Amino acid sequence: GAVVSQHPSRVICKSGTSVKIECRSLDFQATTMFWYRQFPKQSLMLMATSNEGSKATYEQGVEKDKFLINHASLTLSTLTVTSAHPEDSSFYICSARETAGDRPYEQYFGPGTRLTVT
Amino acid sequence: QKEVEQNSGPLSVPEGAIASLNCTYSDRGSQSFFWYRQYSGKSPELIMFIYSNGDKEDGRFTAQLNKASQYVSLLIRDSQPSDSATYLCAVRGVGFQKLVFGTGTRLLVSP
């Protein structure tokens, strides 16, 4: 149980275009999902926290107009990188928090999406 | 002072040895403690969580928590080359607060 999927796993896009990344909790309901970014040899950096049906809460320094987050259902959250630039190239990882069952509040990660902006 | 601190390593151990990974945290109100394993190019995988002082064992892994000293550790018995990865310590405060991650310790297990 507690499987989180992400799509796509890899994406290459041209500078100035937008890219949407989907995150799904496959076998549990997640009222809260998190989006992280990880640069090579660095730790995870939390970008934003999204709660189903409400606006995302962004961490300091993360542009909410550039990184659009939608959490429309208990199993799906999307991150859209708008007007992507080469410096946005990174490993984007979503995480979902289980809120029921025998291990409540545990946080599970998706496999990640490697974004390359050319 | 960082909220969650880990030695970046690498920590090198021979196959079959015990690997000991340590983590300290600054927030005394922290309630939940997690260890994640991350292979290069992959996302983190939850391997252990602990809420109460003492030891918690799961297979070859043992998590140890000492809230008075504000440290949590992970022991890996009978280390295998496949255990070579970066181990992330994560801490959460009361309720639904976000996880705060350490920078990770890189473990290398040599055959």
Interface residues (C-beta under 8 A of the other chain):
Chain A: T32 F34 Q42 S43 L44 L46 T49 F91 I93 R97 R103 Y105 E106 Q107 Y108 F109 G110 P111 G112
Chain B: S32 F34 Y36 G41 K42 S43 P44 E45 L46 F49 L88 A90 F96 K98 L99 F101 G102 T103 G104
